């Protein structure tokens, strides 16, 4: 410590150092998703940058820098964690085997497994101010305060009509 953010994946966890210079990884590292030295101790963020957000999926992890670069590590079995991601981003989220990258214009770039519509290759237009991801579904908070959902909705976790604060919650 001290840390300013944490993320939990399948069998690994991440902790973002308060100064943004280091992401501590711990737990299972079978796929390289939790490298114990790569993001700290000289293997961290490039000079002049800092990490501002972290996210963890089942067997991959991501870190976002203050210059909008996304670094991925771990399994890329479904295209969820490519070595190089072109573009500048302001937010990230990791689902089971998919990732969401929030652009400054509020649109979302989706990577990885799309077996339930959780990561459409064409992305999602938005405008969003925040994104989150579950194992097989995704949620975006739009600029107007409405939650938009896509992907698997077997338990009511991602209603395709979205979620409004005035609507009662539904349990399935």
N, C-alpha and C positions, 0 to 999 in steps of 0.2 A: 504494500500500500504506500501511499494512499491512492485509491482508485476513484474514477468518476463514472464508470459505466461497467456493466457486466452483461454477458450473453451466455446462454446455455444451449448446447446442441444435443445430438443423440447420446453420446457418452463422453462429452468433453465440455469444457467451459472456457470462457475468455474474460479477462479483466483489463480494462483500459486505464492506463496510468493517468493520474491527474494532470500531468504536464503534457500528455498526448504523445510522448516520445516512445512509448512502449506498450505493447499488448502482451500480457502474460497469458500463456495457454497452459491448460492442465487437463489431465484425464487421458482417455484413449487417443492414441495418435496413429492408429493402424493405417489410415489413408493420408497422413500428413496434415490432418485438420487441426492439430494442436501442437505445432512445433514448439519445443521447449526453449529454443534459443533463437529461432529465426526472426522474431519480431521484437527482440530485446537484445541487450548485450552486444551492440554493434551491428546487429542484423535487422534493425528496425527501420523506421520511416526515414526517407531521404532527407538530407540536410535542407533546412529552411521550411520543412513541412512538419505537420503533426497529424496524428490520428484524431478524428472527431467522432467516429461512430464505429461500432462493431456489431456483427451478427453471426449467428451460428446455425447451421442446418444439421441434418442427421450425420453426415460425414464430410462436411466442408465448413469453412469459415470465411468471413469477409471483413475487411477493414476499409473505412473511407477516410481519405485525407482532407485537410483543409483546402487543398487546391482542386478537389473534386475527383481525384483518382481513386478507383476501387482496386484493392488488392485481394486476390482470392487464393486460398490454399486448401489442400485436401482433395477429395475425390471430385472429378469432373465427368463422372459416368453418364450423366444426362445433359451435359453442357451447362451445368449450374455454376461452375467455378473455373472459367477459362483463365489461362495465364495472363492474357492481355485483353483488357476491355477498353475499347476506344470510347471517348466521350468524357464529359464532366458531369458529376452527379452531386446531389445535395442530401440524399438519404439512401439507406439500404435496408433490406429485410431479407431474411433467409427462412425458407420453409423447409419441408422435408428434403426434397431433391430439386427445389427451384429457388430462384433469387429474384428480388425486385430491386430495381435501381431507379430512384426518383431523380428526374432531371429538374433543372432550375425553372423550366417553363411549366412544371406540374405534370408532365406526362411521365409514364412509367415504362421502362424497358424491362422485359421479362426474359429470364434465362432458365433453361433446364426443363425438367419433365413437365409435360402439359397434359397428362392423361385424364384429368378432370376439368380442364379449362382454367387451371390455376396460374398458368404462365403462357398466355397467348403470344406466339412468336412476333406478331405485329405490335405487341405492346398494348397499353391502355391509355387513351388520350387525356383523361383528367379534366380539369386541373386538380391535382392533389397537393396537399401540404404535408402528408405523412402516409407511410405504407407499413403494413404488417403482413406476415405470412404464417399460415399453419401448415400442417403436413401436406394437405391436398387442396387448400383454398387460400385466397388472398383477400385483403381488405385495404381499401384506400380511404383516407379522410379527405374529402373534397374541400376546396376553398370556401364553399358555402356552408360547411359544417355537417354535411350529410355523409354517412358511411356508405361507400359503394363496395359491393362484394362480388367476387367471381370464383368459380371453382366448385368443388364438391360441397353440397349442402344437405347431407344425409341427416344431420342432427339440428338443422336450423342455424348452423354456425356461419353461413355465408348466403343470406337471402338475396337472390338475384335482383329483387326490387329495391335493395338497399335498406338502410336503417335510419330512422328519424327519431329524435329525442321524444317526440310526442306520441309515438306508437308504443303499445305495450309489448314487452318481451314475449317471445314464443319459445316454448320448450318442446322438443320432439324426442 
